[in-house]
């Protein structure tokens, strides 16, 4: 059970995820956790002495800390090398509070306190930052150990560190450093922001994003933006512990702070725009949320908004009175599939009639890229009492590679039904392709049942960790960083976006 949403605010600031029913996927963490469970038996926590004997061979990857009597501190018992990546150089007997990496020590002590409080093992996830850049994703396992009197007086820990791939190198010929352009990336979009920054040859500008005890936030630039051309990257998708509305508020407050600080022009780069699907009234007194979001952007002084593969471009353009730039990622997907399908016959399939125009445009793009015919198909669906059922499939997919294309994957149910229909009509391979991989609750189960070979999404939304392992379907992520970088270059330099829309980055 993931419990970060109901834990204390300090823990929410230190960790991105916290599970008290841990299922570590890394083999080293899993081995340590299995030894802990084996030693525990039916007790709340296994004896410290038993773990020190049983897990002797695990201390290259595991460590043990013991409570310091009368203090909220922990002393290292075993495993100095294993904890070094988090704390720096340490020695047995040294207290966590004395470690050279103070941030790592705070994380360790806070997690240990929580594990002792609840009496259960926990798996925490966070991003390791070095010199202002995201360097690695970290899983930290902590499991309680019992003293001779049965009280929890020690913690068994282990780390799994997965370095991020370095972002694209700067291109000196296109570099915009010193040109008046300032680029920010907020929240979980720092990874995409780093890629964009590398593409155009600038550094991400620093900012402060602080959460208060009552849940309110303060976000502000930490560099001068007066008379600068400012771009802010923030995708407004919901995550496990932060809704799209939370992110929208953060972005609006930051834009307001930029305007107050004297920015000459502010462009919100929003790869995924929340509430874009609610662009019209379907029932009496329904809110037209897209228009209200547009008004909020206008109210805080936004000059332009850039989005990628909007749900309904025409409705979006009607909702915004400020400049709205709707990019599409079709060229990015076409290049990927041109390499993937080889000489096999191909069909592009729309999962519903509403997306048929989008799928047809992509079919034409792919046909041009492959220089050979591409077939098409579509699935018609009907909604009844909130339930969606596929009633009709039309198209030639027999013996072909079927690419089912939509703007987003949320629950995955529509994609799963269309994949089943493609298989039933003889498709040789089935790909599920969408720009925005939202993967809401239940998507893993729905897609696990889908007869698909692979899911392909863009990095407009960070992919859920371990999604491929849990859904059982291969997940490929294509990047729109080049597309966004070229758009920013042209917007900053007063260039045209028409060619970019036609040919891609």
N, C-alpha and C positions, 0 to 999 in steps of 0.2 A: 504494500500500500504506500503510495506517495503521499507524504504528509507535510511537505514544505509550506503549503498554503496555510496551514494552521499552526505552524511553529512560530517561535519568537522572531520579531523583526531582525535582530542581529544575524540569525541564521539565514534568513531570506536574502540578506545582503551579501553573505559570504558564499552561498552555494546556489547553483542553478537548479539542482534537483536533490531531493533527500528521500530515500526509501528505507522504511523499517521492515520491509520484507524483501531484502536484497536478492537480486539474481545477477551477480556479476557475470559478464560475458567473456572478459579476459581470462585466459586459461590459468594464469598465475594467481589471480585473485580468487578464481573458482576453487583452485587447489587449496589455498589457505582457508577459505570459508568451509570447504568440505571437511578439512581436518578439525576445524573448530566445532562443527556440528557433530562430528564423530565423537569428539572428546566430551561434548556436553551431555549426550544421552538424553535423559529426561529432566535434567537439572536446568535451572534458569541460566546458569553460566558454568562452564567447565573450570576446574581448579587451575590456577596459574601454574602451579608446579607441573601439572599434567601436560599442559600446552608446551612448556619449555622443553619437556622431554620428547613429546610426540612430534613437534614441529621443528626440531633442530635443523633439518635439512631445508626448511622454508625461509630461514632468516636472511637469505639473499634478497628476498622479495617482501618479507614480513618484519614487523617490529613489535615490541611490547613496551608499553609505558605503565608505570605504577603511580598511584596517587601519592602526593607529598602530604604527610599528616598535618592537619590544621590549616592547609592552604589550598587555594584553587589552582593547583599546579600539578604537573606530572613529570616524573623522572624516567629517563630511558633505561630500560632493563636489558634489552637485546635488540639488535638489528640496526646499528648505526648507518650502514651503507644503504639499507632499504629506504630509510627516511631522509637521506641526504638530498634527493631532488626537491623535496618540499621545504626543508629547514636549512639546508646548507650543511657544512661540516659540523658534526656533533659527536659526542663521546658518551659511552655508557655511564650512567649516573648523572649526566647533565640534564638540567630542567628544560622543559619546552620553552619557558619564558626567557631563557638565556640564548635561544637560537639566533643566528645572524639574520635569518629571514623572518621578520616579525609578523608579516602578514600570514605566512604559512603557519607560524606558531599559534596565532589567534584562531585560524581555521581548525587546527588540530585540537586545541583546548576546548573550543566551543562544541565541537562535535563529540569529544570525549565526555564533556559535561552532560550532553543530551542523552548519550548512550547509557551513562550511569543512571540518569534520571528515569528513563523509561525501561531500562533493563533488557533492551533488545538490540540486536546488531543493526547497523545502518550502513547504507551505501550512499555517499555524497558525490556529486559531480560539480565541477567548476572549471573555469578556464584559467590557465596559467599565463600571466602577462609578464613580459620582459621588455624593458626599455619602451614601454608604452604600446607594445604590439602583442597581439594574441599569439602565443607560441605553441600551446598544447592543450588538449582536453584531458582532464584528470579525473579518475575514479578513485575515491578514497574509502576503503572499507574499515569499519571500526566495530569490534565485537567485544562484549563484556567478559571479564575473567573474574573468578571468585578467589578470595583469600581463604585461609584455613577455617575462619569463622563463618564462611558462606557469604559474607558481604562482598559486593562488587568493588574491588580495590585496584583493578588493573584493566588495561584495554589492549587487545590484539588488533594491530592495524596492518594494512597493506595498500600499496599504490599501483595503479596502472596508468601509464602516461602515453598518450598518442599524439605525437607532434603534428601540427597542421602543416600542410604543404605551403611553401613560401609563395607569396603572391607574385604576379607577373612582374618582370623587371621593368623599370622605367624606360621609356622610349625617348631618348634625348631629342630626336627630330621633332617630336610632338610635344615636348615638355612645355608646361604652362607655368612653371615656378616663376615667381616674380611678376606675373602678369596681372595681378589683382584678383585672381581666383582663389577662393577659400573653400575647402571641402571638409564637411563634417559627416560622420556616420554615427547614428545613435543606437543604443541598446544592442540587440543581438545581430545587428546588421554591420558590425565592425568588420567581419570577414569579407563581405561583399564590398564594403567601402575601401578596404586595403587593396583589393584587386583593381578597383576603379582608379584609385590613387596611383598604383603602379603603372597602369595603362597610360595615364596622361602625364606622369612625371611630377607629381606633387606629393607632399606628405599630408596625411590626415591631420586636421587641426584639432588641438585638445579641447575638451569640454568637461564640465562637472555635471554629474547626474547623481543626485543624492536623494535617498529615501528617508523620510522621517518616521518616527515611531508610530504615528497615527495613519501611515500609509500615503500621506501627501509627498510630493516630490519637488525638488528644485533642480532645474537644468539650465546651464548658462555656458556661453563660450568662454574659454580661458585665453583667448588671444584677441587682438584688436580686429574688428571687422568694419571699422569706419571707412566709408566710401569704397567698399570691396564688393565684388560679385560673388555671392555666397550660395553654395549648393549643399543641401542637407539630405543625406540618404537615410530613409527610415521606411521599412515595409510594415504595413499596418495589419498584420495577421494576428490572430489570437494564438497564444501558447498556453502551456499547462498552468502557469502561474501569472500570466499577464494577458489581458484581453486586448482585442483590437482597439477598443475604446480607450484603454489605459495608454496605449501607444499613441493614439491620435492626440490625446491630451498632452503627452510629453512633447510631441512634435509641434503642436500649436504654441505651447508655452515657450519652446525654444525659439520658434520663429518670432514670437513677440519680443523676446529678449534681444534677438538679433536686430530687429527693427528699432528698438529703443537704443541699441548701441551704435546706430548710425550706418547700418549696412546699406549700400547703394541699391542693390537688387538681390532678392531672395528667391531661390528656386527650390521647391520641395521635390526631391526625387523619390517617388513613392512607388516602388516596383509593384506592390500589391496594395490596392486601395480598399479599405474596409467600407462596408455599406454600399458598395457599387452595384450590388444585385438588387437593392431595393430602390429602383429608379422610377417606379410608377405605382399608382394605387391599384390594388387588386380587390380591395374590399372597401366599403364606406368608411371614411375617416381614417384610412391608412396613412401613416407617415410616408413622405417621400424623402427617405433618409439621405439619398445621394445629394439632393439639393441643399439639405441642411448642412451636410459636411462641407459643401462648396462655400456656403455662406460663412462658416467658421474660418476656413482658410482665408477668405477675403477680409474678415473682421480683424485678423491679427497682422495683416499687411503682407501677405504672400503675393509675389509678383507672377509666378508661374508654377504649375504643377506638372511633373512628368510622371506618367504611369506606363506600365507594360501590359499589353494584352488585356485591356479593360473588358469587362463583361459585355457592355453595350456602349460603344464609342459615341454614337449619336446622342444617346441619353446623357452621357457624361458631358459632352460638349454643350448641350442645352442647359445643364445644371450650373455650369461654371460661367461666371461673367469675366473672371480673369483668364489668362491664357492657359489652356490645357493642352498638353502635348502627349498624344497617345502613340507610343511606339509598339511595334509588334516583333515578336521573337521568331517569326516563321523561318527567316533565313538561317537562324542558328539551328533550329530543329531540322531543316531541310539538309543542311550540310552534314549533320550527325547521321541522319537516316540514309543519305546517299552513300556513306561509307559502310553503314551497317548492313544494308540489304543486298549489296553486291549486284549480281545479275538476276536475282530472283524477281518474279513478277510481284507487283505491289498494288495494294488498294488502300485508299484513305477512307475511313469510316467515321461518320458523325454519330455520337451516341444519342442524339435527339434532333428533331427538326429545327429547334431553335439555334443549334450550332452548325447547321448545314452550310450556311454561307461561309463561316470560318473554315470549315473542313474543305470546301471547294476551293477557296483561295490557296490553302496549303497544298491541295492536290495539284493545282496549277504550278505553284512554286516548285514542288518536288519534281513534277514532270519536266519542267525547264532545267532543273539541276541535273536530273538523270539523263536527259535527252532521249526519253522514250515514254510511251504511254503509261499512265497510272490510272487504274480503275477506281471507282468510288462506290460507297454504300452508305446507308443510314438506318438508324433504329428509331422507330416512333414509340413514344411512351405516353401513357395516360396517368393522371393523378386522381386518386379517389380516396377521400378521407385521410389525406396526408400520405398515402402509400403510393409508390411509383411502380408501375408494371409495364414491361415491354410487350407490345402487342404485334408489332410488325417489323420485319427486317427485309430490306431490299438492297440488292447490290451483288456484284460478282467478286467473291472472295475465295472461291474454290481453288486450292493449290497455290494461293498467293500469301505473301506476307501482309497481314492486315495491321494498319496503323490506326488505332482509335484515338481521335484527337478531340480535345476539349480545352477550354480556357483554364479550368481548375479541376482538381480532384479533392472532394471533401469527404463524404462518407464512403466513397468508392463503390456504392451499390449500383449506380448507373453504369459505370465502367465495367463492373463485374458481369452484369447482365449482357452487355453488348459483347464482351469477350466470349461469353458462353454461346451467344448467337453466331458469332463468327466461326467458332470451332464447329458448331453444329452444321454450318453451311460449308465446311471443308477447308477453312483457312489452315495453311501449313504452319505459320507462326503468327503470334498475336503480340503486338506492342500496345501499351497504354501510354499515351503521351499527353501531357498538359503543362502549361507554363507554370501554374501555381500549385504546388503540392501541399495543400493544407492538411490533409490526412487527419480529419477530425475523429472523435471518439467512435470506435467501431470499424474504422477503415482497415486496420490490420486484419481483422477477422474476415471482412468482406473480400478483400483482395487476396487473402490466403486461399479462399475458395474459388477465385477466378482462374480460368485456364489460360493465363497470360505468361509469356516468356520473359517479359521485362517491363518495368515501368520507367519512363523517361520524363523528368521534370527539370525545370530551370531553377537557378539559385535565387529567384525572387523571394523565396521563403526558405529559411534554413531547414534542411531535412531533419526530421526527428532522428535522434540517435538510435542506432540499432534497428531501424525500421525494417531493413531488408531481412535481418535475421528473424524478426518477429512475424513478418508477413509471409515469409517464405518465397517472396518474389524478388528477383534481382532489381536493384534500383540504380539508375544512371542519372547523374546530374550534369546538365549542360549549363554553361555560364553565360549570363547576359551582361557581364562586366564590360566586355568590349563594346557591346551595343550602347550601354549607358555612358561609357567613357567617350565614345565618338559623339554622342548626342551632346554631352556637356561641352566638349571642345567646340562644336559648331554653334551652340547657343552662346557660349562665352565670346566667340570670335565673330558672331553675327552671320554665320554660315547657314546654308540651306539644309533642311532635314529630309527633303524629298528623295534624294538619291540614297540616303541611309535607309529610308523605309523600303525602297525597292530592292537594294542589293545587300543590306545588312552590314555589319561591321567588317 
